[in-house]
């Protein structure tokens, strides 16, 4: 059971980071976006980005899956205590994520 909890936590964290990076590069997410006059828009902090229907559908599915996985990761964290090696690697993963986000924001703007 502990191995399953560890895998779920890693998947949740990795997928959440992928979601954030996807939102930065695509210009938002579909749950906050909308469809108007047959045009599909992603939204990021009030800014709309026009995308294809396939990209809009991908964003919607990825956002929903990420939210479900994040909840599952939190539940697995409550059910089992992470070991010191896992904590070390999670800290490295979070640090790497922040470096990527900062570099992305510097390149593409907020």
ZAMARGU-4260 file (C-alpha; in steps of 0.2 Angstrom, whole numbers, plus 5000, padded with zeros to 4 digits):
<rodrens>
0) 5000/5000/5000 | 5014/5012/5004 | 5022/5010/4986 | 5005/5014/4979 | 5003/5030/4989
5) 5021/5035/4984 | 5017/5032/4966 | 5000/5042/4967 | 5009/5057/4976 | 5023/5057/4962
10) 5010/5056/4948 | 5000/5070/4957 | 5014/5082/4959 | 5021/5079/4941 | 5004/5081/4933
15) 5001/5097/4943 | 5017/5104/4937 | 5013/5099/4919 | 4996/5107/4921 | 5004/5124/4927
20) 5017/5123/4913 | 5004/5119/4900 | 4993/5134/4906 | 5008/5145/4904 | 5012/5140/4887
25) 4994/5138/4880 | 4988/5154/4888 | 4976/5147/4901 | 4965/5133/4904 | 4948/5128/4898
30) 4939/5127/4914 | 4941/5146/4916 | 4939/5149/4897 | 4923/5148/4886 | 4916/5145/4869
35) 4908/5159/4860 | 4902/5159/4843 | 4910/5143/4839 | 4927/5150/4844 | 4936/5142/4859
40) 4945/5152/4872 | 4957/5148/4886 | 4958/5160/4901 | 4973/5165/4911 | 4970/5179/4924
45) 4957/5187/4913 | 4966/5186/4897 | 4958/5176/4884 | 4968/5165/4871 | 4960/5158/4855
50) 4964/5140/4853 | 4958/5125/4842 | 4944/5114/4848 | 4956/5100/4851 | 4967/5111/4862
55) 4952/5117/4871 | 4946/5099/4874 | 4964/5093/4879 | 4965/5108/4892 | 4948/5103/4899
60) 4952/5085/4901 | 4970/5088/4908 | 4963/5101/4921 | 4950/5089/4927 | 4962/5074/4928
65) 4975/5086/4937 | 4962/5091/4950 | 4957/5073/4953 | 4975/5067/4954 | 4979/5081/4966
70) 4965/5076/4978 | 4971/5058/4977 | 4989/5063/4981 | 4983/5073/4996 | 4973/5058/5002
75) 4988/5047/5000 | 4999/5059/5009 | 4987/5059/5024 | 4986/5040/5024 | 5005/5036/5024
80) 5020/5045/5030 | 5033/5049/5017 | 5051/5043/5021 | 5066/5055/5021 | 5072/5050/5004
85) 5055/5053/4996 | 5055/5070/5005 | 5072/5074/4998 | 5066/5070/4980 | 5050/5080/4982
90) 5059/5095/4988 | 5071/5094/4973 | 5056/5092/4961 | 5047/5107/4968 | 5063/5117/4967
95) 5066/5112/4949 | 5047/5117/4945 | 5050/5134/4952 | 5065/5137/4942 | 5056/5132/4926
100) 5041/5143/4930 | 5052/5158/4934 | 5062/5156/4918 | 5045/5154/4908 | 5038/5169/4916
105) 5054/5179/4912 | 5053/5173/4894 | 5034/5174/4890 | 5028/5187/4903 | 5015/5185/4917
</rodrens>
